[in-house]
Amino acid sequence: MFNFLNATVLLASVAALIPLIIHLFSKRKVKIIEFSSLKHLKAMQRRQVRRLKIRQLLLLLLRMLIILAVVLAFARPTTKGGNIGSHASVSAVILFDNSASMNRYVTDGNLFDIAKKKTKELLKTFSASDKICFIPLTKSYEQAKSSLFFTSPAVALEKLNRLTCQYGVADLEGSLGNAVDLLKKAVNVNKEIYLITDRQQNILPDTLPDTAILKDVPAHIYLVDLPLEKIDNIGITSVDFGGQLIMPGHDFNITAHIKNYGTDERNDLIASLFIDGNRIAQTNFKILADKETAVKFTRSVSNTGFHSGYIEISDDKFIGDNRYYFSFKIPEHFNLLIINGDQTGEIMKLALAPSASLNQYWSVKIASPQNLAGINFWDYNVIILAGVPQLDDTYIQRLKTFLSRGKALFLTYDGKTDIKYFNKIWSPVTDVVYDQGIDNNFTRAGYYSLLSLNVNHPIFSVFDLTKKKMPEIKFFTLPKFHLKNNPQVLMRFTGDHPALVETTFGNGKVLTFTGPLAPYYSDITSHAFFVPFISRIAEYLASDLSKYDLHLYCGENITRSLSLKKSINNILVLITPDSSRFDLTPEDEQGSLVINVKPTNLPGIYHIMDKNHEIDRLAVNINPEECNLKAIDIDQLTTALGASKINTIGNNVPMASIINQYRYGKELWQIFLWIAVILLAMEMLLSHSRPNKKE
């Protein structure tokens, strides 16, 4: 059975009837003239007429066949089998893995360079009439904006030559989807998909086996095998600050989590800590086979502002995961505003700033609810609502905007707090709903104390506290309340009543102390625990922990929230690790000013500048998924993709001969064109042949 690549040309086959029509309309009418009886001449005439008719019919048939053969040649007939004809034209999609894991070394050299060399050999197997679409599995910033289409093998080669290894994760699912869509629209009879990849385990998303994207795809699928080897890779998977509050001149811990993906123990490794361009610490470590270990450094920085650095371990054959970057920010000054609704406002101010000479890192201002007209909330890092006083709607909205844009709020309950007002205005922010206020008719015979607290939280991590060693604090009465939406409870009273509750509102942090702090209801303000407790709350709320606790990876969509005192009306500038500069446009998102950071293709430190002023700094790393270099087997890959078969083009074999064995489909237009030429020659010989003179 034939297929025709240009089937519409077959309509021209009716032209084969033209010689027949001409023949029928060109018959001459014979006029009969009687002669004398010449019987032998009549017999000879009958023989000549019979021969002439046969010759005319042969010419008619030849001419019709010539036209039909030419039409069939232009219709490009193809067959899926047979040993005659030339190869049918091919529409092929080449999926090239240029993810971070490809930039490693094997015996024959760099795996990425080896893959490029094999792909060049593959491109030589295509002819000029073939159509190729070259798709990198990890796209750069520029490639992400380009569309996909078929080109010539020469153009595909140019794209390959320009391709560089990226630091992101391979997007096999999305790339295969693009390949299938392209091949569905392709007109060539042969359709092929080529995979050039190290078959890393993370190349298959969890949802891919269910989608079976290559099921029933009318294309041959080929895997170009690469010289994969057993690589005992060791990589840094993360860096952790433990949620500490980092202050100038105070030691802090930074821990690198390192994993050995190999089968051999290593005890000859070195880890180094770099901060602000200087190597400030180094240590030896060992790690068991297929295990993780933690390497901890303890250091300090002397000044406020932005800081960045990295932890680096000894080189191996995959150096991409041997360095992990980090950044953090220490605010230059903490400004706190206390809106005083009860007597505890003055007590908290005294705890935070007992003396102006000791007030090194923060300043505290106290104001009554009636004296807020001249106060700009954006001048403060933290606002404390002592006793949650009632405020005008204008100030309530300003406080919520203040919160949503990354600032912090601390609310404390008091005996005079209006719980109806609190539940209406602040329950959606705090997730605390008061059912009944405190009972003022209490006795001091019984009391509540602290039952437990989250010792791993930054507020309490500096305290040497355990469940058996809680501060002996007395609360003689408590309000009745319940929580909604499962907020984080950092501290509990006896009776399992939540004491300190943490929530978020927009990009801001909110802490709520549910019990009364006033001396009439509790002795907490006279306890030695109170001053460091309030100080740690202030430091925690003022510190921007997200600056160093987030894990950002190459190629991901990264959004940053800006918390600035002034509005930004101009274009910001992103400076990438290779010193390239890109414009960024801030956008308003639900009351918060955010920026989408692009591009993030390189690991390292990124700076966001407002003119000549740095307003943000972030660290971007290789995704830890790229550290595991173990390859999945071909059968597993075939099953996961839903393909009926994947043909393997082995390593160190002539690629052209292997592909020719797999490739199916023959185009027969040349044969039909030769048939037309042969028939034309026969027609010319027959039309110029002379009658036999002997007759």
Steps between C-alpha positions, in 0.01 A plus 500: 500500500616850412475820695525834321668796664346739242167326453332805349724467193315177418214714372722574202488131402189577293743659256588145394170501308612785275673274241188281489275800444728632226503157340122470498441843352774476238368194312480577129192406298598283204338580165442180302593516129431194287793363295530209278523170666842464659457223751866467595524871584201477736655213686823697546299806613328302774835382639645856500190649664507235774869573569439875499217470750713290733780760475259785572354320803851438635589868458174600667570269795862620531396865501235440765750305714761778464258760638387267778861419602592870513193578715584212737859620529382847608255343747803345680383141552646322803490151640580370847686199377707372214853532376446742214481878498679767704443577869181694565550848644513522879347730758710455814507657845829483688466538879839592642564482874705803603409493869755547778573128540630481142793725591704220657807304401534140389801309367459642148461859617216737580162325455334811357770534232471129418124537459549795263746298292253212469221740405715645221553145372123450517430815299724371219255213441231743381468634147429858395132416447454378860350725767655522847389665823775525762365538856725543809344340808619790717435835337697815564329835554525582129386155384195508728363790298552337157245288314558147369487409133663269246817611325763350276776277642746785439302740720464231767879460495543873558269481802699206635829685460362798696351285777653520848445280802251655742474466877130417519297178496402331173135549400442170320123503534453846351753438223337169403164674488643757258655221292170313470313817399757576231497149355121494480524790254797360305438390135798272447422130516787423738462651849770453761584608855859483625592515870854600591510484881683354799168346613528655844234380746340839547440534125162332547242710689266313731202560273667382181428124531130583527497729202684252269577786266652281225216250490377443142732768359562416129875546524809290551673583828877471532728527801858602427696318768773694679809359676352512849724377775476430869568835660544526876365850522497702822296819505365771729122470508419800722632763739313573821514792743256332739273803510745693716492871555829627362634807676827687441782371717304196618590146397256312282501147361487409134467133410561331165313176434713273280406166342717220364321343202775244446574156639833582667572679827698824470712635786730738313262788431531870582221755546568874488286797602516825302320817613515830312777371274730373774567144610453519874483133603598153382450152641558135410212254495414147401180346369376144474381343176145597402466712815464864597703705742487854637799733514451791739686831511471762775594852403386862533484814288586840633264728310139529394364492144518232232741208529554204270733209448519129433616168639727296275618138518776312319467461123387179333386405147181705542601838635158665458376396845826558691409858586186635668429874518314692771411857587353678800424850617544665837286814522706804578252624756182367661223753548205398717175682556285414803138608473413494867155381599589406856778542754711219349612723214727698730626179658595353161674823399706485815586134433611578144686823570589536870763762415574708194868408530417131475260546212740393224288312246148634547308804603157491659224758472176483697179671396139500609220406257394866491845627393568308179429779252863603450650151509611321183469126557757432227772648720473191724592134468261381772181642648375379838131531587519490880157396622363525143343847531217604270624697197334697224430309178768703320773378736370144493527492122847654512609235749371219279681645199809536719473128580424375151812666365735309727499685832415350841239542772491390866165500682458454875172440684397705802212499745355807326521351148163512320465141378218586256723760337795259503302217339363727228824676406791280608377139508542473118861611552592303814275189473412559868130526588408608853188340646507671839719762664692450822323461832588797717365324809799272533705402800873441506457160658518327165684594183612388156867462412701422187461139390719483192661701225662431164868495596603476131329824403732800454336683789585223748804333340741707713333400826616190678148373559340156511157368596633438848658842519235762422503854644288508814251763391150542643186607311210536743229518233469434128235582241313225319577473130552257215719488190406463136697399189763314706751779569842421646496489879841594644413495872228340715354561844415215735172347402637494143380856430695670215703792634702632202358454150675575169324567169573676174301769323607565144877513523504609864539316830254523789552391862216499753543455875160377615534560874515829695847644569399768750636449855145485636440175312848345485851521641670457158614863480698462822657170397856482361360324195295804390773732366679242279160361396374838372840577347505173308147560373603845377816366336313212338227722358751757377732245340428393144558126536369427153812660357706199597253221574358466148650248259516651152607291200625577150235544233209531744249784508614711794281774644630744760294729719643845560465658841607861453418829664463679168316414184692396190409665171804407296638182345712283730816323385589135558873420507564130442803298618678559167444879540233518228231762556125461440214741558226405748159664532333494845134399503222544752358169624222516756640810659860378502776615267660196335752432226544194282873429489613398150728350385628262768687251281830519690583388855637775718407834659250737336476869587191718448585866469291815519731735315824462700334368815474126566150414621514119488748215468423135441690176455407254223633144487485185293194293590609218737313256273788538256742354754372144454670380181356148502345416161169320451503200266354516151208267576396724789526805276292330229226405744494842665464680168227266380697412187454161334872485423812712527776411256844533656790635298791352691821670596804461271296373201464656150193713551405529132485125444298440817247769409468364146410163648227655712369760258202389294321640195606534132422786263445378145476826303838444335391157374182643350699781341734245341199301380368816335837557327515140375142517371578829330798342322284207387236741372760693301640182344157366413369828359806538268514139382452443118269246339662191356597584137461141388129533554 
